Structure formats: structure tokens, C-alpha cells
Amino acid sequence: MSGTHQPSRSSSLRGPLFFAILAALLVIEGLTSGWNSTLGILNMGLLSAIMALGVNMQWGYAGLFNAGAMGFLALGGLAPVLISTAPTPGAFRAGGPGILTAFAVAIIAVLLAIQAYRRTRGPVRALLVTAILILGFFAFRWLFDPAVTVIEAINPSAAGNLGGLGWPTLLSWPIGALLAAGAAWLVGKTALGLRSDYLAIATLGIAEILVAILKNEQWLDRGVLNVNGIPRPWPVPYEIDLQSSATFVEMAQNWGIDPTLASTLTVKLAFLVLFVIVILLLIWGTELALKSPWGRMMRAIRDNEISAAAMGKNVTRRHLQIFVLGSAVIGLAGAMMISLDGQMTPASYNPLRYTFLILVMVIVGGSGSNWGSVLGGILVWYLWVKAGDWGPDIMGWAASPFADGPLKDHLLNSAAHMRMLVMGIILLVVLRFSPRGLLPEK
């Protein structure tokens, strides 16, 4: 009898063991490199874990390979810009009505094209739909371009965009999730009928389109000029306010900590508390969903779509649901990340960091496992950061036996690629010895 219970006992200890190892790594980081570094890694690791939770909902629950997580992350990051920043004086009055009218014309043109497609047949259909879309496009540009030119001419060195509403930053987080969810619904209605490999290509392309829009539409988010000074969420303080407080400075000195360092640690701890609250709420919700009849149905569809459809399940509709929900979580992480950074930099989004590294986190943690996504998110981000730090030392050691020359120079110059090498080795080791991840789905 004891033999039959042993596997479940060891599997129940697996999670606490890996999280204890992760905690030990972070403590060692704090003791060797400083707690400022540790909190920075942990905060970004928690955001990566939230991204991994969103991707895990799509891939782990339903088997949808979304290679466009970066696009939904960037779209969620737009929310703090539109919601929390102060409006640019005179921008909306000068160009807002023109932009709104232009988008109204575009929507009307699309709706007319849809009706024309449904109500006509034969060659007339193609000609009519094409004519409506072309006329709609030129009408859109005729209204849109002058409005954008006026907005971008308003204080271009510091603004040149519409600005935001000046609302609380915390409110922008769920709005970022809604923006990503809306985009995911539009994408899902057209792309979810594709096979997995074509779906991956389509979502990757759509993500690049979304990021390109954010890079080029200066009236919206200043494009590559970036938006700086995005307000922090309540109750996160500002370092300068803490350093100006005599009470805080005295308290820091009593603890034997430099007030400047103490203010930085306090800010990062405040962000850490917010991120932990959000991730615990997400874990609670996703665990309830996964163990519900809906969650069991999603896994049944993932394992065998044909059998699920034969049992009367609407596979396409369920795929759309989980695609929208997962993208909303990714968008939430995008809004939180912009709040942490305090700036919107569209040029910083790249697929390696914000799509494929997130997939590595899901695979390493355990596809289909919520706690596995959290473990994989924090652990892989820690290793990603440290691999960048260790790279020059490792390559310097590897190149030391060789004489000065092209080979040694090549090895030393390859240190920048150490992160990719480390991620590849980790992925191979996990897939070899634990194919279902460190914390497999139960």
C-alpha cells in the first residue's frame, strides 16, 4: 500500500521544493548582488509569470499556439498612456473630432462592404466590395491625415500626441486587459479557423503589425519618441518624495541604510506587493476555472477536437473564448509593465523576449499548470538575467587557453549570445528529463 501512495507524496512535494530552490536563488542574489537587484528581478519575473499564465491558458488549456503574445502585450501597454497620462492641452480640440470622424467613416465602410458581400453574387460582388473599401480608405485618409498633422504639431518636442485622460493608473490595468481582449476577439474571428501552424504564423504577423502601428502613430503614443513620466499606481510612492521626508530619512538611517537606496527598495517593494496581489487573484481564478466543468471541457477539446465536436461542443466558440481570456491576461501584464517602467517605448518590443521566451517559461514550468507558469516565469527570467551577467566571464574562461587571434576574438564577442545558448540548454534538459515541465499538469 505504501508503494501506491509514494508517487502522489513525491509529486505533492515537487512544487514546494522547486519554489524553495527559487527562493534560495533569490536570497543568494540578494546577499551577493544586493537586494535592489533581487527585487528588480523578482518584479519583472512576476510580470513574466502573468504573461506566461495568459499564454498557458491558450496553449496549456486549449492547445492554441499563439505566436503573437508580443502584440497583445504592447496593446495592453498602451492603456496607461491613454488613461493615466495628462491630456495634451489643445490636442483633442484641434484634431480629436477629425480622428473620431475618420474612424466612424472607416467602420461604416467596412459594414457596407460586409453587407455588399452578403447581398450580391458573382463578379458584381467583388467589384462592389472593392469599390466600397477603396472609397472608404480615401475618405478615411482625407479626414485622418489633417487631424494627425495638427495634433503632432502641438509641442512636438515634449508631446505631439493626444495624451491621456489623467485617471488613476490602477484603472488602466483592467482597461489594458480589455484592449487586448477586444483585439484578440477580432483576430480570433478570422484566424482561429486556421490549423495550428498557420495560426502561429498569422498571430506572429498580427503582433508585428500592432507593434508597427505603435511605432509609427505619433499622435497616439509619440511613436519612437516614447512617452515618459507615466504616473505610478497607488500606493507606490516616488523616490524623491521619500527622500524629502525627514521621517523616512531618519528611519532609513536608524536601519543603517542609505536613504537613496532605501527609497528605491521601498518603491520596488510596493510594486512587489501589488504584483503579488494580482498574481494571486489570477491563480485563484484560473484554478477555479481549470477545475470547473468548463475547464474539463477545454482540456477535452485540447486532447481530441473531433471527439469533443461529436459530443456537441462548439469547438470554435470555445477556442475564441480562451483566446480572448488569455490575451486579456497578457494585456493586463503589458499595462502593469508600462506602469513599472514609467515609460512607453514601442521600439523595445521584440518577439524573442515577449513571445518566445514566454513560451519557454510555459514549457519549462509545465504546460497546463498554473503554478508551473508562475515557477517558469520567475525562474526563466532569473536565468535570462544572470546568463547575461555570466556570459562574459564564461566565454572569457572558455577562451583563455587560446592565443590571441581571430578564434579567441570570436569567442569573446559571442558572449552576448550566451542567453540564447543557456535558454536552449535549459529547454533541452527539461524536455529530456521532465517532458511535461517542472510542475506538470495534474
Secondary structure, 3 states (H helix, E strand, C coil): CHHHHHHHHHHHHHHHHHHHHHHHHHHHHHHHHCHHHHHHHHHHHHHHHHHHHHHHHHHHHHCCCCCCHHHHHHHHHHHHHHHCCCECCCHHHHHHHHHHHHHHHHHHHHHHHHHHHHHCCHHHHHHHHHHHHHHHHHHHHHHHHHHHHHHHCCCCCCCCCCECCCCCHHHHHHHHHHHHHHHHHHHHHHHCCCCHHHHHHHHHHHHHHHHHHHHHCHHHHCHHHCEECCCCCCCCCCHHHHHCCHHHHHHHHHCCCCHHHHHHHHHHHHHHHHHHHHHHHHHHHHHHHHHCHHHHHHHHHHHCHHHHHHCCCCHHHHHHHHHHHHHHHHHHHHHHHHHHHCEECHHHCCHHHHHHHHHHHHHHHCCCCHHHHHHHHHHHHHHHHHHHHHHHHHHHHHHCCCCCCHHHHHHHHHHHHHHHHHHHHHHHHHHHHCCCCCCCCC
